[in-house]
Amino acid sequence: MSGEKIRLNTDWLCDCGGCHVAIVDLHEKILNVLESVVIQHCPVLTDIKDYPEADIGILTGSIRTEHDRHAAEEMRAKCKTIIAFGTCAVYGGLHGAGLAHSREEIMDHVYRRSPTTITDTIPDTEVSELAKLVTPVDEVIDVDLYLPGCPPHPHFIFEALSSLIEQRKPRATQESVCGRCSRQMIKGDATEIKNTYNHVVDERFCFLSQGHICLGSATLDRCLAPCPNHGVACTGCAGPTMQILTEPYLDIRTEVADRMSRLSAIEPDTILAYMERTAKTQYAYAMATKMIGSKPTFLIKKWIADVEAGTNG
Amino acid sequence: MAKTITIDPVTRIEGHARILLECNDAGGVDEAYFIVNELRGFERILVGMEAHTMPQITARICGVCPTAHHLASAKALDNAAGVEPPPGGRLMRELMYMGHLIHSHCLSLFVLAGPDLVFGLQGAAATQNIVGMVDANPELTKKALRLRSLGQKLNEVVGGRGIHPVTALAGGTAARLSDAHYERVREISAEALILVKELAPVTKELLLKLLAENPVLLDKLNVPSWYLGTVNGGKLNLYDGDLRAMDENGVIRAEFETVDYANYLVERAVKRSYAKEVYLNVDGAEHMYRVSTLARMNVADSMETPLAQKEFEEFRNRFGRPCHNAVLQMYCKLVELVYVCEKAVEIVHDPALRGAARVPANINGSRGIGHVEAPRGVLIHDYKIDQEGIIRAANMIVATQQNTAAINKTLKEGAVNLLAGNDDEKLLNGLEFVVRCYDPCLACSTHAVGRMELDVEIAVNGETIRRIRRSPSCCK
């Protein structure tokens, strides 16, 4: 189509910049996209600083400051379709873990308790105050499409962009990471939970069968499963599956405990207790979303406080 | 006089570079501040997480240099366990890192600085970007973008992912390189070396032309400072080695292991920025220092690979040791780009690459410190781990914060000359160029191509008298 090109805006809020690098990582395919798309506001590629009218708006990152909120609102006002792009935009992302701590605590750790910091100074002039909480994009504006992933694999980015260009529904599979994992799920005989540093896994079999916590079965595939296929357990960076998000009493830890206890000789309660003690790791990417935070059995602040006080484990 | 002048207010007022100039009544500049207005608080977020996941988690600190965090973290865990990875694991880590550095240096040299090289500093803003470059110099641009892609693919094949790699862990890497992956890295690294040999002379020519056309760059951006960088047996190394500190006269004043960093580096928090400043504490005094490519070239005696050594000698003959000129960071990056491509091929041909990938590593109840040379300079991770394997304290020294004091000093000196003219656009261009020379990660993550969004405030006795912002209307 050489007629009207699709107009695209992108912007980044509070994030690491990796989602924008992921768009560049379409490599050769970016040329296919550029045949039908004109990139307008895009902090990595163009110089346009305002927000022109656009067909598609990609927002990466979560809402941390007034700037982020404002940028999200501007994008919503000017773009017909808004994509919450990447785990930070969809679920809050890693720095969503800031929700477990007060702003004062964060400042105290960074500026007073660091072993190399010799001053007793807290930045408080010329800098913007941190927002109380880190929130996903859809708590501030309406979102049309969600593409989680940290970052999403170019395979899914390309599918998302081509479907919008061709004005069809994206082929968005709802499979978990296990769907792309080449490891075999067998019943194993592990009797205790193991870790990468004290046990080497057999490359042929499922991590859960061997007593390693792997979040693959509880995590949406937006990555093509590179971690388990490279010898590393899934850490859930693309966020939970739809099943977990929509069912109040299902949760990352209940899903993993259920499956792992059936694949090993470890009791479900042992797995649950372990995952609660390590909740900050297990919920690292998605704790800031209400879809997880509002679950009746989700007590992450208590779990984290217990670990920090040394009363658990 | 006591009046605020706001030029073209912009909608975005946070999350980008801000510069504050504090002037005295006589019109001189007392202080200049480069203000970083972002804080995610990873030192707190990491506390309470499982230590063994740190290489994956901390990669997310930066999507622009994730592999640097990934590896500094894995090395900190090796240190906590008191082990060294076997040669296979070590080489896999180095190989993924060479891939990352190819990608990162290409992005910085060709996508960010490339338009200045192709069009000069006075190029039209509309074409001053990568798309304009494709039209103006398609051969150079396509090869440069291809080389960047190859680097990212190399990182992905070995690290599992290009952005936020996952395979390095305590004691080595998760698994050996498979036959199929080995074949892939052999092809990629061979092509990368061919490309860099074609690109390097052309790029160097463009760079020298830029310097010749703008003599002011070499004249005015000389800021003497100390330097900190990594050497292994005196040779420049990006993955491993000791930290070497050099003073402004080129004398090596200290050489220390990563684990001793707290004896040599002190951080000072400042009221006006979320980024802490870092100073080298040597012989009882604190010294302003710089990191990144220029610092690495200054502290190193030589390079490990033949083509890079040739480029290194040429650079040193031209600009001496130490070279204090911030604008030459770009030249140094080019020398390093040649090095990382050669080094990738060298690693691929080392039979040890296919050997054992890891050793057992018990990290519990220990403290671990590790560092690498991130693309923009020294990066240190330091964790305290409890008996249950949970992080109890985390400290990080990142590249950009170590340059903050030097950026402020360069801005202060630059602003004195620029303010006299009372020409806003000239002031913005000048200050922006100063910041860009340091390639701070903030700039690379809030802007990319073309002119930086800037907000400059000029104050006398604490009262803002002038505020200049680069807005959409003057940037299109």
Interface residues (C-beta under 8 A of the other chain):
Chain A: W12 C14 D15 C16 G17 G18 C19 H20 V21 A22 V24 D25 H27 E28 P43 V44 L45 T46 D47 I48 K49 D50 Y51 R64 T65 E66 H67 D68 H70 A71 E74 G93 L94 H95 A97 G98 A100 H101 E105 I106 M107 H109 V110 Y111 R113 S114 P115 T116 T117 I118 T119 T121 I122 P123 D124 T125 E126 V127 S128 L130 C150 P151 N195 T196 Y197 N198 V200 E203 C223 P226 C227 N229 H230 G231 V232 T235 C237 R277 T278 K280 T281 A284 I304 V307 E308 G313
Chain B: V10 T11 R12 I13 E14 G15 R18 L20 Y33 I35 N37 E38 L39 R40 G41 F42 E43 R44 I45 V47 G48 M49 E50 H52 T53 Q56 I57 R60 I61 C62 G63 V64 P66 L77 A81 L107 A125 A126 Q128 N129 I130 V131 S149 Q152 K153 E156 G159 G160 R161 G162 I163 H164 V166 T167 L169 A170 G171 T173 A174 A175 Y261 A262 L265 V266 E267 R268 A269 V270 K271 R272 S273 Y274 K276 V278 R358 P360 A361 N362 I363 D382 E388 G389 I390 A393 N395 I397 C444 S445 T446 H447 A448 V449 G450 R451 E453 S471 P472 C475 K476
